[in-house]
Amino acid sequence: MASETITIPKKEYERLKKKEEVDTELLEDIAHGIKDVLTGKVKEV
């Protein structure tokens, strides 16, 4: 199956790339938080 190509404005591309970075950082933070919970590094308040 061949890839399709689309054209978008540079500003839109940059906006999407920034969103991707934020989403990746958020997922990493969530994963670290879950790991902390599972290993008992989080105290209940």
Secondary structure, DSSP 8 states (H G I E B T S, - for coil): ---------HHHHHHHHHHHHHHHHHHHHHHHHHHHHHTT-----
